[in-house]
Amino acid sequence: MTTPDAVKELLESNNFGDRLRGVNHLRQLDPAIAYELIKPSVIDENVRVRYAAISQLASLGGQNLSESLTMLKSALHDPEPDVQAAAADSIGGLHLTEAYEDLKQLYQKTTEWLVRFSIVAALGELGEARGYDLLAEALTSDSDLVVTAAIGSLGELGDDRAVPLLVSYASHPDWQIRYRVAQALGHFQTPEAKAALEHLAHDDTEQVAELAKSAL
């Protein structure tokens, strides 16, 4: 049986492998206890430990949202892109809209596609109205994964201004992008959105057609 004392011992080890195992074992503890134990790991000298800890804040951070917000905003400035991306993921998971400006600044500064992807996905979870312009900008990304995430997040945001942008991707050669467009358009009730879904309901790819039909 995993105990708080046993996990604490692992987290305080000089061996980063032990500390990493300690972070993973936190999932077996009461969330309130795990949250207190995880805080030093968020700034661990080892990137893998920091990444694991920041990722777990998505589930543990609800114990203290204000403190978690501070830790995650700091992690957005971590020298490692993987940690920055994990911080964006956790901000989205915890719906910390107060971090929007920090996410926006990082998106505009970074050249890492993974970080941009995580920020774009987080904006959909946040449901932050201010994110519309940034998501519209993300549609022009060179990365199809970022574009796909932007399409999904624009759907979650539900701003009707997004409909013409989404419709322009309804004939994209990649069926996975068309699938995401159909999914996103399902959030809207405008005539333009309905017309695009009717078009997608006859898509050559069965998954796209079925999703569009269910959204109508």
C-alpha positions as MATLAB code, in Angstrom:
seq = 'MTTPDAVKELLESNNFGDRLRGVNHLRQLDPAIAYELIKPSVIDENVRVRYAAISQLASLGGQNLSESLTMLKSALHDPEPDVQAAAADSIGGLHLTEAYEDLKQLYQKTTEWLVRFSIVAALGELGEARGYDLLAEALTSDSDLVVTAAIGSLGELGDDRAVPLLVSYASHPDWQIRYRVAQALGHFQTPEAKAALEHLAHDDTEQVAELAKSAL';
ca = [
       0.000    0.000    0.000;
       1.312    3.438   -0.933;
       1.537    5.809    2.024;
       2.178    9.569    2.127;
       5.433    9.005    4.024;
       6.691    6.492    1.440;
       5.877    8.859   -1.414;
       7.454   11.800    0.401;
      10.652    9.791    0.781;
      10.729    9.113   -2.958;
      10.055   12.765   -3.773;
      12.984   13.859   -1.601;
      15.420   11.348   -3.099;
      18.616   12.503   -4.805;
      17.788   10.102   -7.648;
      15.508   11.677  -10.230;
      14.076    8.261  -11.116;
      12.845    7.877   -7.544;
      11.371   11.391   -7.617;
       9.596   10.602  -10.882;
       8.149    7.425   -9.386;
       7.091    9.465   -6.380;
       5.165   11.895   -8.558;
       3.433    8.996  -10.310;
       2.546    7.368   -6.967;
       0.755   10.549   -5.900;
      -2.230    9.355   -7.935;
      -2.819    6.717   -5.276;
      -3.099    9.220   -2.432;
      -5.893   11.430   -1.224;
      -5.917   14.490   -3.561;
      -5.536   16.983   -0.710;
      -2.418   15.204    0.555;
      -1.071   14.635   -2.953;
      -1.448   18.322   -3.783;
       0.696   19.416   -0.845;
       3.357   16.839   -1.689;
       3.529   17.693   -5.385;
       4.337   21.386   -5.024;
       8.161   21.045   -4.707;
       8.207   18.765   -7.767;
       6.738   21.518   -9.937;
      10.140   23.239   -9.783;
      12.298   20.101   -9.686;
      15.704   20.400  -11.376;
      14.867   17.460  -13.645;
      12.636   18.226  -16.628;
      10.877   14.849  -16.580;
       9.903   15.299  -12.948;
       8.692   18.861  -13.599;
       6.702   17.694  -16.600;
       5.025   14.891  -14.648;
       4.190   17.213  -11.751;
       2.813   20.003  -13.935;
       0.701   17.480  -15.844;
      -0.793   16.166  -12.603;
      -1.856   19.652  -11.538;
      -4.676   19.294  -14.056;
      -6.311   16.885  -11.589;
      -4.833   18.068   -8.291;
      -4.856   21.828   -8.794;
      -8.487   22.136   -7.805;
      -7.340   21.816   -4.198;
      -6.069   25.396   -4.409;
      -6.841   27.130   -7.691;
      -5.180   30.403   -6.789;
      -1.879   28.762   -5.857;
      -2.083   26.430   -8.859;
      -2.609   29.415  -11.137;
       0.607   30.969   -9.846;
       2.582   27.746  -10.330;
       1.223   27.137  -13.817;
       1.788   30.693  -15.000;
       5.380   30.341  -13.841;
       5.698   27.004  -15.670;
       4.700   28.705  -18.928;
       8.144   30.334  -18.738;
       9.982   27.032  -18.176;
      13.007   26.615  -20.483;
      11.622   23.272  -21.718;
       8.815   23.334  -24.326;
       7.339   20.074  -23.021;
       6.818   21.650  -19.605;
       5.313   24.775  -21.151;
       2.884   22.593  -23.107;
       1.949   20.632  -19.983;
       1.294   23.901  -18.155;
      -1.048   25.052  -20.929;
      -2.847   21.685  -20.801;
      -3.347   21.971  -17.045;
      -4.525   25.584  -17.294;
      -7.167   24.422  -19.747;
      -8.120   21.451  -17.603;
      -8.602   23.675  -14.559;
     -10.432   26.380  -16.564;
      -8.081   29.086  -15.300;
      -9.254   31.948  -17.513;
      -7.053   34.302  -15.494;
      -4.070   32.876  -17.391;
      -5.409   33.878  -20.804;
      -3.005   36.777  -21.369;
      -0.064   34.576  -20.383;
      -1.153   31.925  -22.883;
      -1.575   34.538  -25.588;
       1.885   36.011  -25.005;
       3.520   32.580  -25.086;
       1.685   31.626  -28.289;
       2.973   34.739  -30.005;
       6.517   34.238  -28.744;
       7.109   30.508  -29.156;
       8.142   28.710  -32.335;
       7.378   25.270  -30.876;
       4.380   23.638  -32.540;
       3.657   21.475  -29.483;
       3.388   24.512  -27.235;
       1.133   26.276  -29.719;
      -1.007   23.161  -30.058;
      -1.475   22.911  -26.294;
      -2.339   26.595  -25.993;
      -4.906   26.393  -28.792;
      -6.490   23.294  -27.259;
      -6.553   24.977  -23.838;
      -8.403   27.990  -25.240;
     -11.247   25.730  -26.278;
     -11.487   24.294  -22.763;
     -11.320   27.748  -21.194;
     -14.220   29.054  -23.261;
     -12.609   32.490  -23.011;
     -14.279   34.905  -25.453;
     -11.050   36.897  -25.821;
      -9.480   33.824  -27.424;
     -11.364   34.193  -30.700;
      -8.746   36.311  -32.496;
      -5.909   34.045  -31.406;
      -7.781   30.954  -32.570;
      -8.527   32.608  -35.916;
      -4.805   33.314  -36.240;
      -4.011   29.680  -35.377;
      -6.006   28.551  -38.415;
      -3.184   29.922  -40.570;
      -0.554   27.771  -38.837;
       1.859   25.653  -40.896;
       1.050   22.734  -38.597;
      -2.048   20.698  -39.488;
      -2.273   19.600  -35.856;
      -2.469   23.208  -34.678;
      -5.065   23.962  -37.369;
      -7.112   20.944  -36.303;
      -6.963   22.022  -32.662;
      -7.987   25.568  -33.636;
     -11.018   24.256  -35.521;
     -12.098   22.254  -32.486;
     -11.566   25.137  -30.088;
     -13.486   27.571  -32.281;
     -16.388   25.147  -32.129;
     -16.181   24.960  -28.342;
     -15.995   28.750  -28.120;
     -19.252   29.068  -30.031;
     -18.648   32.556  -31.447;
     -20.738   32.844  -34.629;
     -17.944   34.843  -36.289;
     -16.088   31.549  -36.574;
     -18.625   29.946  -38.910;
     -17.278   31.405  -42.200;
     -13.744   30.465  -41.121;
     -14.794   26.900  -40.368;
     -16.826   26.550  -43.557;
     -13.732   27.412  -45.593;
     -12.191   24.148  -44.331;
     -15.216   21.995  -45.154;
     -13.620   20.907  -48.450;
     -10.122   20.379  -47.080;
      -8.352   17.379  -48.689;
      -7.579   15.853  -45.271;
     -10.687   14.001  -44.091;
      -9.615   14.318  -40.470;
      -9.796   18.087  -40.770;
     -13.216   17.825  -42.439;
     -14.282   15.568  -39.570;
     -13.199   18.177  -37.033;
     -15.011   20.876  -39.041;
     -18.230   18.848  -38.924;
     -17.766   18.406  -35.194;
     -17.151   22.132  -34.683;
     -20.064   23.272  -36.860;
     -22.380   21.187  -34.713;
     -22.017   23.871  -32.041;
     -23.678   26.501  -34.245;
     -27.248   27.120  -35.347;
     -26.656   29.602  -38.174;
     -27.981   28.900  -41.707;
     -24.393   28.911  -43.024;
     -23.359   26.260  -40.500;
     -26.383   24.119  -41.331;
     -25.693   24.382  -45.082;
     -22.081   23.296  -44.581;
     -23.182   20.338  -42.467;
     -25.643   19.296  -45.159;
     -22.752   19.352  -47.634;
     -20.556   17.334  -45.278;
     -23.371   14.821  -44.775;
     -22.588   13.650  -48.314;
     -18.833   13.452  -47.731;
     -16.953   10.601  -49.388;
     -15.534    9.584  -46.002;
     -18.175    7.727  -44.005;
     -17.012    8.995  -40.618;
     -17.355   12.612  -41.756;
     -20.759   12.048  -43.347;
     -22.153   10.255  -40.300;
     -20.928   12.931  -37.902;
     -22.391   15.714  -40.050;
     -25.760   13.910  -40.220;
     -25.846   13.512  -36.450;
     -25.083   17.224  -36.016;
     -27.984   18.323  -38.204;
];
